[in-house]
Amino acid sequence: MSDGRLQRACPVRALVLRPRWLVCDEMTAMLDASTSAALVAVVEEYRRGEGAGLLAARLTDRPGP
């Protein structure tokens, strides 16, 4: 499985387990803009519906040196 496919499949697999917390590290780093937006929408919908917490990190959001 390619890195992009794995990156799309892992969050979906995690949601099937109905976790109380989602910890995401670079969840959309290897995805194109439209796939990234779709994945974020799915995770956000789950979070709201289940009352789950979300801890997400993206290196691209960090301020420069």
Secondary structure, DSSP 4 states (H G I P E B T S, - for coil): --HHHHHHHHHHHHHHT--SEEEEESTTTTS-HHHHHHHHHHHHHHHHHHT-EEEEE-GGGSPP-
